[in-house]
Amino acid sequence: MWNKAIEDAIHKVGSNMANHPGKLPHIAEGQQYEWGDNDDWIEGFYVGMIWLAYEYSKDSCYKEAAASWLGDFKHRLDQHIALDHHDIGFLYTLTAVAEWKITGSEAARAVGLQAADTLCKRWREPAGILQAWGLESDPENAGRIIIDCLMNLPLLFWAAEETGDKRYYEIALEHAFKSRKFLVRGDASSYHTFYFDPATGNAIRGGTHQGYEDGSTWTRGQAWGIYGFALAYRYTQNEDFLKTSKSLADYFISHLPEDSVAYWDFDVPVGADTPRDSSASAIAAAGLLELLDHLGADDPERAIYEVALHRSMKSLVEHYATSGNPEAEGLLKHGSYHVRGGRVPDGHMIWGDYYYLEALIRLQTGIRGYW
């Protein structure tokens, strides 16, 4: 039942490749992306979409296009271009690691391991965290984690499996435990960010960067948590991570509006002009698919997650997808970037596009993406 939506999405990916050769999409207002160089945290999502398009269609043009970016991503690592952040996993899991998994390219494997080493350089003792943003000397960010980082940990888990080096695994595991303890609240809502004293490792406070307020629940962050903890369970088999993913999913589902697509924060006052975040619902849908893979047929919550997943994806396909609009370069409308900061509160989000396509293809074929 998802074939038509997948084919529409892949057609749009192909059109973007043809219209913007050698360029990568950046977030912008309006129906078009701003196409430019490999210097933000989001470029991996576009290449990941091209790999998904290849795996679904088996058209070699997508394979060639996706593989053509490996050299550029290696150059970025070699020159350390805009990599003083934890989103190295977003950048390289969907490019180098994806290519290795699909083609067996040893060059791609080497780039993936180089990226994992770069991410490990963000490990901070005694806090026992991967620092989210900035240099170690950054006074504002030296002890900060954010919930998004859970989706960067698969790069380290993969590197541990590939090399047998336990340090990758230990860093990812410790950061996941620290995220579970400090980012997830007692009611299974979540902080976007948490601060530790970088000198002592003592916990300081939870807060937000992109949510409505420090004590609110930013919907995209909650979605990162659903998927991220489910992936942590995949790699570690630690039941606490599975339970946390389920709890976050329960909270997300129970706080959705009538059409099952999230507003940008679960605690924001809702009016006629309150921005949605279709990307949050796309991430949550992909996360629910991962979660469902780990639940037995007799799990009492399985049916709840399946119903919520299909309801949300049906709403995205029927009311938020841009199929039929040749002017739109993104796959989903009504995504939000940084509402609190006034940056693109209503537009196309390339990560939303990626997770939407990943979820569609996983629903249809079982291909689970590259995490």
Secondary structure as the mmCIF struct_conf table of DSSP 4:
data_model
#
loop_
_struct_conf.conf_type_id
_struct_conf.id
_struct_conf.beg_label_comp_id
_struct_conf.beg_label_asym_id
_struct_conf.beg_label_seq_id
_struct_conf.end_label_comp_id
_struct_conf.end_label_asym_id
_struct_conf.end_label_seq_id
HELX_RH_AL_P HELX_RH_AL_P1 ASN A 3 ASN A 19
BEND BEND1 HIS A 20 HIS A 20
TURN_TY1_P TURN_TY1_P1 PRO A 21 GLY A 22
STRN STRN1 LEU A 24 HIS A 26
BEND BEND2 GLU A 29 GLN A 32
HELX_LH_PP_P HELX_LH_PP_P1 TYR A 33 TYR A 33
STRN STRN2 GLU A 34 GLY A 36
BEND BEND3 ASN A 38 ASN A 38
BEND BEND4 ASP A 40 TRP A 41
HELX_RH_AL_P HELX_RH_AL_P2 GLU A 43 SER A 57
HELX_RH_AL_P HELX_RH_AL_P3 SER A 60 ALA A 67
TURN_TY1_P TURN_TY1_P2 SER A 68 TRP A 69
HELX_RH_AL_P HELX_RH_AL_P4 LEU A 70 GLN A 79
TURN_TY1_P TURN_TY1_P3 HIS A 80 HIS A 80
BEND BEND5 ALA A 82 ALA A 82
STRN STRN3 HIS A 85 HIS A 85
BEND BEND6 HIS A 86 HIS A 86
TURN_TY1_P TURN_TY1_P4 ASP A 87 ASP A 87
HELX_RH_AL_P HELX_RH_AL_P5 ILE A 88 TYR A 92
HELX_RH_PI_P HELX_RH_PI_P1 THR A 93 VAL A 97
HELX_RH_AL_P HELX_RH_AL_P6 ALA A 98 THR A 103
HELX_RH_AL_P HELX_RH_AL_P7 GLU A 106 CYS A 120
TURN_TY1_P TURN_TY1_P5 LYS A 121 ARG A 122
STRN STRN4 TRP A 123 ARG A 124
TURN_TY1_P TURN_TY1_P6 GLU A 125 GLY A 128
STRN STRN5 ILE A 129 LEU A 130
STRN STRN6 TRP A 133 TRP A 133
BEND BEND7 GLY A 134 GLY A 134
TURN_TY1_P TURN_TY1_P7 GLU A 136 SER A 137
TURN_TY1_P TURN_TY1_P8 PRO A 139 GLY A 143
STRN STRN7 ARG A 144 ILE A 146
HELX_RH_3T_P HELX_RH_3T_P1 ILE A 147 MET A 151
TURN_TY1_P TURN_TY1_P9 ASN A 152 ASN A 152
HELX_RH_AL_P HELX_RH_AL_P8 LEU A 153 THR A 163
HELX_RH_AL_P HELX_RH_AL_P9 LYS A 166 LEU A 183
STRN STRN8 VAL A 184 VAL A 184
TURN_TY1_P TURN_TY1_P10 GLY A 186 ASP A 187
BEND BEND8 ALA A 188 ALA A 188
STRN STRN9 SER A 190 SER A 190
BEND BEND9 HIS A 192 HIS A 192
STRN STRN10 THR A 193 PHE A 196
TURN_TY1_P TURN_TY1_P11 PRO A 198 THR A 200
STRN STRN11 ALA A 203 GLY A 207
BEND BEND10 HIS A 209 GLU A 213
TURN_TY1_P TURN_TY1_P12 ASP A 214 GLY A 215
BEND BEND11 SER A 216 SER A 216
STRN STRN12 TRP A 218 TRP A 218
HELX_RH_AL_P HELX_RH_AL_P10 THR A 219 THR A 236
HELX_RH_AL_P HELX_RH_AL_P11 GLU A 239 SER A 254
TURN_TY1_P TURN_TY1_P13 HIS A 255 HIS A 255
TURN_TY1_P TURN_TY1_P14 GLU A 258 ASP A 259
BEND BEND12 SER A 260 SER A 260
STRN STRN13 TYR A 263 TYR A 263
BEND BEND13 TRP A 264 TRP A 264
STRN STRN14 ASP A 265 ASP A 265
TURN_TY1_P TURN_TY1_P15 PHE A 266 ASP A 267
BEND BEND14 VAL A 268 VAL A 268
HELX_LH_PP_P HELX_LH_PP_P2 PRO A 269 VAL A 270
TURN_TY1_P TURN_TY1_P16 ALA A 272 ASP A 273
STRN STRN15 ARG A 276 ARG A 276
HELX_RH_AL_P HELX_RH_AL_P12 SER A 278 ASP A 293
TURN_TY1_P TURN_TY1_P17 HIS A 294 HIS A 294
BEND BEND15 LEU A 295 LEU A 295
TURN_TY1_P TURN_TY1_P18 ALA A 297 ASP A 298
TURN_TY1_P TURN_TY1_P19 PRO A 300 GLU A 301
HELX_RH_AL_P HELX_RH_AL_P13 ARG A 302 SER A 315
HELX_RH_PI_P HELX_RH_PI_P2 LEU A 316 TYR A 320
STRN STRN16 ALA A 321 ALA A 321
TURN_TY1_P TURN_TY1_P20 SER A 323 GLY A 324
TURN_TY1_P TURN_TY1_P21 PRO A 326 GLU A 327
BEND BEND16 GLY A 330 LEU A 331
STRN STRN17 LEU A 332 LEU A 332
BEND BEND17 LYS A 333 HIS A 334
STRN STRN18 GLY A 335 GLY A 335
BEND BEND18 TYR A 337 TYR A 337
STRN STRN19 HIS A 338 HIS A 338
TURN_TY1_P TURN_TY1_P22 VAL A 339 GLY A 342
STRN STRN20 ARG A 343 ARG A 343
BEND BEND19 PRO A 345 ASP A 346
STRN STRN21 GLY A 347 GLY A 347
HELX_RH_AL_P HELX_RH_AL_P14 ILE A 350 THR A 365
#
